[in-house]
């Protein structure tokens, strides 16, 4: 995982051209066409984002299937803009939480709460800000939509990176310190490469999972004004409102094409590139392949054009920057460090108490203890659904994820299918669920529950695949030498190896299920509505009625349940994985 800076290209470029080393080949031509095409589409999409807001009134979203390529481009640009923001957030916030105990005290509970806050809750408070920031321009609504998609991507990636940084093998860490690496060098040469496989799979999951919220993020309401941004999400919302199954099918097909395109052009090359970061001492037998990755490697001109950037990045990683994290405490000043920790804890507690008091003072103006009790009971009902669904999803997807992750060739074939299933908007299945439940007189409290986990169960699958893919090949060979089979192999070898990744997937799946309960416990199809008793339907009804005090109460109760569940269960499993199951 340690790389040495490469030399700059030869200065005598004319001699290199004379020998044919820089002469373009067929791969250069194909890569040039792809790059120019991507740049042109991105430029067109960015130009449309800066158009006046009045243009949306003259060209509203229609169900014309010929408009889907344009809508798909706009939606994809929003999702990748949110992905870039999520990566920046992950590399800064998750790293700070993993390396600074005081920051961890604030960041980890905040992430627990933020992943449970509904996307609509973020839109309520951010739309006005962005619209005022860019008055009269679509860019304000675009930024609000991108921020909403960001909230559907960032928390999962941050938890994955945080978990990987906390479980870096101790022997590799000691070797890097023995070579005198600074904190900056250790991060880019050891910690980030070690976390890369898990982070990449979670990027794919976040990208797919954000499709679930595209519908809500592209149709934005500001007061009495509704702004519908061109995109597949708004197209799908119109199709559902008009009960147009043909248009729904076109939207799903367009989504499948887009997933296949960015899987082939981006994610599969990244997976093939990141395979060199696997932690093992023997050469892997099966390595992932990507035609796009091989195309870029076989180019001549582009490869040499990239060399200065590669040289610059290697130089940047070689810098001996001082760490912004606090150094290890010396024995001479333990009391001062302890006092600082206690003061920081006191500040955090007082800040949390002040925020809680403001929320309580806002709610008590029209709500009583009966409303609090009702919300708590509804929260218990949703909690029961979440726990049962996550347990069932774990039993199903952990073995499947291990089987896929240990077979790179199978993972390559399954990857686009898994992304599509993870991205498949559960909203499309709501009409079917409503019709079936009404026709069979089934109990909504029971049969609406699976809708909560349709979009979140894939967090478990993707993280287990990432863990199994990163499992060292030498440990697998040792298990074969000792003839460990059946349950012994699962209990002693693979389950401990993927357990840290599973905890990340189950934690984010749990938080996502709480979020999804808001749309899953109250399903509509035209004028027909069915409801399951729970906190999700409580918040959904309060939002539709404009009762913001009950919305705040519901979100507060949801955050309380999520935080308690994470502290009682998931955080303890995190600590167990970090202390007992890390590869070292």
C-alpha positions in Angstrom: 0.0 0.0 0.0 3.0 2.3 0.1 3.9 4.0 -3.1 7.0 6.0 -4.2 6.7 9.2 -6.2 7.1 8.6 -10.0 9.5 10.7 -12.1 8.2 13.4 -14.4 8.0 12.5 -18.1 11.2 13.1 -20.1 11.9 16.7 -20.9 12.9 16.0 -24.4 9.3 15.5 -25.7 10.4 15.8 -29.3 12.6 12.8 -29.0 9.8 10.9 -27.4 7.5 11.7 -30.3 10.2 10.8 -32.8 10.5 7.3 -31.3 6.7 6.9 -31.3 6.3 6.7 -27.6 3.8 9.6 -27.6 2.1 8.7 -30.9 -1.7 8.3 -30.3 -3.2 4.9 -30.8 -6.8 3.6 -31.3 -7.3 3.6 -27.5 -6.5 7.3 -27.4 -9.1 8.0 -30.1 -11.8 6.1 -28.3 -10.9 7.6 -24.9 -10.9 11.1 -26.5 -14.4 10.6 -27.9 -15.7 9.4 -24.5 -14.1 12.2 -22.6 -15.3 14.9 -25.0 -18.8 13.5 -25.0 -18.9 13.5 -21.2 -17.5 17.1 -21.0 -20.1 18.3 -23.5 -23.0 16.7 -21.6 -21.8 18.1 -18.3 -21.4 21.5 -19.8 -24.9 21.4 -21.2 -26.4 20.2 -17.9 -24.5 22.9 -15.9 -25.7 25.5 -18.3 -29.3 24.5 -17.8 -28.9 24.7 -14.1 -28.1 28.4 -14.3 -31.2 29.2 -16.4 -33.8 31.6 -14.9 -36.4 30.2 -12.6 -39.2 31.4 -15.0 -38.1 28.9 -17.6 -39.5 26.1 -15.5 -43.0 27.6 -15.8 -42.8 27.8 -19.6 -41.4 24.2 -20.0 -43.0 22.1 -17.2 -42.2 18.5 -16.7 -44.1 16.2 -19.1 -44.6 12.5 -19.5 -43.1 12.6 -23.0 -40.7 9.7 -23.1 -38.4 11.6 -25.6 -37.6 14.0 -22.7 -36.1 11.2 -20.6 -32.5 11.5 -21.8 -32.5 15.2 -20.8 -34.1 14.4 -17.5 -31.7 11.6 -16.9 -28.7 13.9 -17.5 -30.0 16.5 -15.0 -30.7 13.9 -12.3 -27.3 12.2 -12.8 -25.5 15.5 -12.5 -27.3 16.3 -9.2 -26.4 12.9 -7.8 -22.7 13.1 -8.7 -22.5 16.7 -7.4 -23.9 15.3 -4.1 -21.4 12.4 -4.3 -18.5 14.9 -4.5 -19.8 16.8 -1.5 -20.3 13.5 0.3 -16.7 12.4 -0.4 -15.4 15.8 1.0 -17.6 15.4 4.0 -16.4 11.8 4.6 -12.7 12.6 4.3 -12.9 15.5 6.8 -15.6 14.6 9.3 -15.2 10.9 9.5 -11.4 11.2 9.8 -11.8 13.8 12.5 -14.2 11.5 14.4 -11.8 8.5 14.1 -8.7 10.4 15.3 -10.0 12.8 17.8 -11.9 11.6 20.9 -13.5 15.0 21.6 -14.7 15.3 18.1 -16.0 11.7 18.1 -18.1 12.6 21.2 -20.1 15.0 19.0 -19.8 13.7 15.5 -20.9 10.1 16.0 -24.1 10.9 17.9 -24.8 13.7 15.3 -24.4 11.2 12.5 -26.8 8.8 14.3 -29.4 11.5 14.5 -28.9 13.0 11.0 -29.3 9.6 9.3 -32.7 9.3 10.9 -34.0 12.8 10.1 -36.3 12.6 7.1 -35.0 14.1 3.8 -38.2 16.2 3.7 -37.1 17.6 7.1 -33.9 18.9 5.6 -35.7 20.4 2.6 -38.0 22.3 5.0 -35.2 24.3 6.4 -32.8 24.5 3.5 -34.9 25.5 0.5 -35.6 29.0 1.6 -31.9 29.5 2.3 -30.7 28.4 -1.2 -33.5 30.2 -3.0 -32.5 33.5 -1.3 -28.9 32.7 -2.1 -29.6 32.5 -5.9 -32.8 34.7 -6.4 -34.5 34.2 -9.7 -32.2 31.4 -10.8 -32.8 27.6 -11.0 -29.4 27.2 -9.2 -31.1 27.8 -5.8 -33.5 25.0 -6.3 -30.8 22.8 -7.8 -28.6 23.4 -4.7 -31.5 22.5 -2.4 -32.1 19.3 -4.4 -28.4 18.4 -4.4 -28.3 19.0 -0.6 -31.2 16.7 -0.1 -29.5 13.9 -2.2 -26.3 14.6 -0.2 -28.2 13.8 3.0 -29.1 10.4 1.5 -25.5 9.6 0.7 -23.1 11.1 3.2 -23.9 9.3 6.4 -23.4 5.8 5.0 -20.1 6.7 3.5 -18.9 8.5 6.7 -19.8 5.5 8.9 -17.9 3.2 6.5 -14.8 5.3 6.4 -14.9 5.9 10.2 -15.1 2.1 10.8 -12.2 1.4 8.4 -10.0 4.0 10.0 -10.7 2.5 13.4 -9.8 -1.1 12.3 -6.5 -0.5 10.4 -4.2 -3.4 11.2 -1.9 -2.6 14.1 1.2 -4.2 12.5 0.8 -2.0 9.4 0.3 1.1 11.6 3.5 0.2 13.6 5.5 -0.2 10.4 4.4 3.1 9.0 5.4 4.8 12.3 8.7 2.9 12.2 9.4 4.5 8.8 8.8 7.9 10.3 5.6 8.7 8.4 3.8 11.9 9.4 0.1 11.8 10.1 -0.5 13.2 6.6 1.6 10.5 5.0 0.2 7.7 7.1 -3.3 8.8 6.1 -2.7 8.8 2.3 -0.3 5.8 2.2 -1.9 3.5 4.7 -5.3 4.5 6.1 -7.1 5.8 3.0 -5.9 2.8 0.8 -7.0 0.4 3.5 -10.4 2.0 3.6 -10.8 2.3 -0.2 -12.5 -1.0 -0.9 -15.2 -0.6 1.7 -15.7 3.1 0.8 -16.1 2.4 -2.9 -18.8 -0.2 -2.3 -20.6 2.2 0.0 -20.3 4.9 -2.6 -22.2 2.6 -5.0 -24.7 1.9 -2.3 -25.1 5.6 -1.5 -25.5 6.4 -5.2 -28.2 3.7 -5.6 -29.9 4.5 -2.3 -30.2 8.2 -3.2 -32.6 7.3 -6.1 -35.1 6.6 -3.3 -35.1 10.3 -2.5 -34.9 11.7 -6.0 -38.7 12.0 -6.2 -38.8 14.2 -3.1 -35.7 16.2 -3.9 -36.8 17.2 -7.5 -40.3 18.5 -6.6 -39.7 21.3 -4.0 -42.4 23.3 -2.3 -41.6 26.8 -1.0 -44.7 28.3 0.7 -47.5 28.2 -1.8 -45.0 27.8 -4.7 -43.9 24.4 -6.0 -40.7 24.1 -8.0 -40.4 21.0 -10.2 -36.9 20.5 -11.5 -36.6 18.5 -14.7 -35.5 15.0 -13.8 -36.4 11.4 -13.6 -37.7 11.8 -10.1 -40.2 14.5 -11.0 -41.1 12.5 -14.1 -41.8 9.4 -11.9 -43.9 11.5 -9.5 -46.1 12.7 -12.4 -46.5 9.2 -13.7 -47.7 8.0 -10.3 -50.0 10.9 -9.8 -51.6 10.2 -13.2 -51.6 6.4 -12.6 -49.7 6.0 -15.9 -48.1 2.6 -15.7 -46.5 3.0 -19.1 -44.7 6.2 -18.0 -43.6 4.5 -14.8 -42.1 1.7 -16.9 -40.2 4.2 -19.1 -38.8 5.9 -15.9 -37.6 2.6 -14.5 -36.0 1.7 -17.9 -34.3 5.0 -18.1 -33.0 4.6 -14.5 -31.7 1.1 -15.4 -29.8 2.5 -18.4 -28.2 5.3 -16.4 -27.1 2.8 -13.7 -25.5 0.6 -16.3 -23.7 3.5 -17.8 -22.2 5.0 -14.7 -21.4 1.5 -13.5 -19.4 0.7 -16.6 -17.8 4.2 -17.0 -17.0 4.9 -13.3 -17.7 2.4 -10.6 -16.3 -0.7 -12.3 -13.0 1.0 -13.3 -12.7 2.3 -9.7 -13.3 -1.3 -8.3 -10.6 -2.7 -10.6 -8.2 0.1 -9.7 -8.8 -0.3 -5.9 -8.1 -4.0 -6.0 -4.4 -3.3 -5.4 -5.3 -1.9 -2.0 -6.5 -5.3 -0.7 -4.8 -6.2 2.6 -3.1 -9.6 1.9 0.4 -11.1 1.5 -0.3 -13.4 -1.4 -1.4 -12.5 -5.0 -5.1 -12.6 -5.6 -6.2 -15.4 -7.9 -9.2 -13.6 -9.3 -9.0 -9.9 -9.9 -11.8 -7.6 -11.1 -11.6 -6.3 -14.6 -13.0 -3.3 -16.4 -12.9 -2.5 -20.1 -12.8 1.2 -19.3 -9.9 0.8 -16.9 -8.0 -1.3 -19.5 -8.8 1.3 -22.2 -7.3 4.1 -20.1 -4.2 2.0 -19.2 -3.5 1.3 -22.9 -3.7 4.8 -24.1 -0.4 6.6 -25.0 -1.1 10.3 -25.1 -3.6 10.4 -22.3 -1.3 8.3 -20.1 1.5 10.8 -20.5 -0.8 13.8 -20.0 -1.8 12.3 -16.7 1.7 11.8 -15.5 2.3 15.4 -14.2 -1.0 15.2 -12.2 0.1 11.8 -10.9 3.5 13.2 -10.0 1.9 16.1 -8.2 -0.4 13.9 -6.2 2.5 11.7 -5.1 4.4 14.8 -4.0 1.4 16.0 -2.1 1.0 12.7 -0.3 4.8 12.8 0.5 4.5 16.1 2.3 5.4 15.9 6.0 2.5 18.1 7.2 1.9 18.3 10.9 -1.3 16.6 12.2 -4.2 18.8 13.2 -5.1 16.0 15.6 -4.0 16.3 19.2 -0.8 14.4 19.9 -0.6 11.6 22.4 -0.6 12.8 26.0 2.7 12.7 27.8 2.9 11.3 31.3 3.8 14.8 32.6 0.4 16.3 31.9 -2.4 13.7 32.4 -4.4 15.9 34.7 -4.5 18.7 32.2 -5.8 16.4 29.4 -8.4 14.9 31.8 -9.6 18.3 32.8 -9.9 19.3 29.1 -11.9 16.2 28.4 -14.3 16.9 31.2 -14.7 20.6 30.2 -15.5 19.5 26.6 -18.0 16.9 27.8 -19.7 19.6 29.9 -19.9 21.9 26.9 -21.4 19.2 24.8 -24.0 18.3 27.5 -25.0 21.9 28.0 -25.3 22.5 24.3 -27.5 19.4 23.9 -29.6 20.4 26.9 -30.1 23.9 25.4 -31.2 22.5 22.1 -33.5 20.1 23.8 -35.0 22.9 25.9 -35.7 25.1 22.8 -37.5 22.2 21.1 -39.5 21.4 24.3 -40.5 25.1 24.7 -41.6 25.2 21.0 -43.7 22.0 21.3 -45.3 22.6 24.7 -47.2 25.7 23.4 -49.9 23.4 21.8 -48.9 19.8 22.8 -49.4 17.9 26.0 -48.1 14.8 27.6 -50.7 12.7 25.8 -49.2 13.7 22.5 -45.7 12.7 23.8 -47.0 9.4 25.0 -48.7 8.8 21.7 -45.5 9.5 19.8 -43.5 7.2 22.1 -45.9 4.3 21.6 -45.8 4.9 17.8 -42.0 4.9 18.0 -42.0 1.6 19.8 -44.2 0.1 17.0 -41.8 1.3 14.4 -38.8 0.1 16.5 -40.2 -3.4 16.5 -40.6 -3.3 12.7 -37.0 -2.1 12.2 -35.5 -4.7 14.5 -37.4 -7.6 12.9 -36.7 -6.4 9.4 -33.0 -5.9 10.0 -32.7 -9.3 11.6 -34.4 -11.0 8.6 -32.4 -9.0 6.1 -29.2 -10.0 7.9 -30.1 -13.7 7.8 -30.8 -13.5 4.0 -28.0 -11.1 2.8 -25.0 -12.0 4.9 -24.5 -15.5 3.3 -25.3 -14.1 -0.1 -22.9 -11.2 0.3 -20.1 -13.5 1.5 -20.6 -15.8 -1.5 -20.5 -12.9 -3.9 -17.6 -11.1 -2.3 -15.3 -14.1 -2.3 -15.8 -14.5 -6.1 -14.7 -11.3 -7.9 -16.0 -12.6 -11.3 -19.4 -13.2 -9.8 -19.2 -9.8 -8.1 -18.6 -8.1 -11.4 -21.7 -9.7 -12.9 -23.8 -9.0 -9.9 -22.6 -5.4 -9.3 -24.9 -3.6 -11.9 -27.8 -5.8 -10.9 -27.3 -5.1 -7.2 -27.0 -1.4 -8.0 -30.3 -1.5 -9.9 -32.1 -3.3 -7.2 -30.8 -0.9 -4.6 -31.8 2.0 -6.7 -35.2 0.7 -7.6 -37.6 3.2 -6.1 -39.9 1.6 -3.6 -42.5 4.3 -4.5 -43.2 2.3 -7.6 -44.3 -0.7 -5.5 -46.6 1.3 -3.3 -49.5 1.3 -5.7 -49.2 -2.5 -6.0 -49.1 -2.9 -2.2 -52.1 -0.7 -1.8 -54.2 -2.6 -4.4 -53.2 -6.0 -3.0 -53.8 -5.0 0.7 -57.2 -3.5 -0.1 -58.3 -6.4 -2.3 -57.2 -9.1 0.3 -58.2 -7.1 3.4 -54.8 -7.8 4.8 -53.5 -6.1 7.9 -51.6 -2.9 6.9 -49.6 -2.9 10.2 -48.0 -6.1 9.0 -47.9 -6.0 5.3 -46.7 -2.4 4.8 -43.7 -3.2 7.0 -41.6 -4.8 4.2 -41.7 -1.5 2.2 -39.5 0.0 4.9 -36.6 -2.3 4.2 -36.9 -2.5 0.4 -34.4 0.3 -0.2 -32.3 -0.1 2.9 -31.5 -3.9 3.0 -28.9 -3.3 0.3 -26.7 -1.5 2.8 -26.1 -4.9 4.4 -25.5 -6.7 1.1 -23.0 -4.1 -0.2 -21.0 -3.8 3.0 -20.8 -7.6 3.4 -19.6 -7.8 -0.3 -17.0 -5.2 0.5 -15.8 -7.0 3.6 -15.6 -10.4 1.8 -13.9 -8.7 -1.2 -11.3 -7.2 1.1 -10.8 -10.4 3.1 -7.1 -11.4 2.8 -6.4 -14.3 0.5 -3.6 -15.7 2.7 -6.1 -16.2 5.6 -8.4 -18.1 3.2 -5.5 -20.3 2.2 -4.7 -20.9 5.9 -8.3 -22.0 6.5 -8.0 -24.4 3.6 -4.7 -25.8 4.9 -6.3 -26.5 8.3 -9.4 -27.9 6.5 -11.9 -25.6 8.2 -15.3 -26.2 6.7 -19.0 -25.7 7.3 -20.0 -23.9 10.5 -16.4 -23.8 11.8 -15.3 -21.8 8.8 -18.1 -19.4 9.1 -17.6 -18.9 12.9 -13.8 -18.8 13.0 -12.9 -17.3 9.6 -15.3 -15.4 7.5 -17.8 -14.0 10.0 -15.1 -12.3 12.1 -13.5 -11.0 8.9 -16.7 -9.3 7.6 -18.2 -8.4 10.9 -16.9 -4.8 11.0 -18.3 -4.2 7.6 -21.6 -5.8 8.5 -22.0 -3.6 11.6 -21.6 -0.5 9.3 -24.2 -1.9 6.9 -26.7 -2.9 9.6 -26.3 0.5 11.3 -27.0 2.5 8.2 -29.8 0.1 7.1 -31.4 0.6 10.5 -31.2 4.4 10.2 -32.5 4.3 6.6 -35.4 2.1 7.7 -36.5 4.7 10.2 -36.3 7.3 7.5 -38.2 5.2 5.0 -41.0 4.5 7.5 -42.3 8.0 6.8 -43.3 7.0 3.3 -43.8 3.3 3.9 -46.3 3.5 6.8 -48.6 5.8 4.9 -49.1 4.6 1.3 -51.3 6.2 -1.3 -52.6 5.3 -4.7 -54.9 8.0 -6.1 -57.6 8.5 -3.5 -57.0 5.3 -1.7 -54.9 5.5 1.4 -53.8 2.8 3.8 -52.0 3.4 7.1 -49.9 1.4 9.5 -49.6 2.6 13.1 -46.1 3.9 13.7 -43.9 6.9 14.1 -43.4 7.2 10.3 -47.2 7.6 9.6 -47.4 10.0 12.6 -44.7 12.3 11.0 -46.2 12.0 7.5 -49.7 13.0 8.6 -48.3 15.9 10.7 -46.3 17.1 7.6 -49.4 16.9 5.3 -51.5 18.8 7.9 -48.8 21.5 8.3 -48.6 20.7 12.1 -44.9 21.6 12.5 -44.9 21.1 16.3 -46.0 17.4 15.9 -43.4 17.1 13.1 -40.7 18.3 15.5 -42.0 16.0 18.2 -42.0 13.0 15.8 -38.4 13.8 14.6 -37.3 14.2 18.3 -38.8 10.9 19.3 -37.3 9.2 16.2 -33.8 10.7 17.0 -34.1 9.5 20.6 -34.9 5.9 19.5 -32.2 5.8 16.9 -29.6 7.2 19.3 -30.5 4.8 22.1 -30.5 1.8 19.7 -27.1 2.8 18.3 -25.6 3.3 21.7 -27.1 0.1 23.2 -26.4 -2.2 20.3 -24.4 -0.9 17.3 -21.8 1.1 19.2 -21.0 -1.8 21.4 -20.6 -4.0 18.3 -18.3 -1.4 16.8 -16.1 -1.5 19.9 -16.1 -5.3 19.8 -15.1 -5.4 16.2 -12.4 -2.8 16.7 -10.8 -4.6 19.7 -11.4 -8.3 19.0 -11.9 -8.7 15.2 -9.4 -6.4 13.6 -6.9 -7.9 11.2 -3.5 -7.5 12.8 
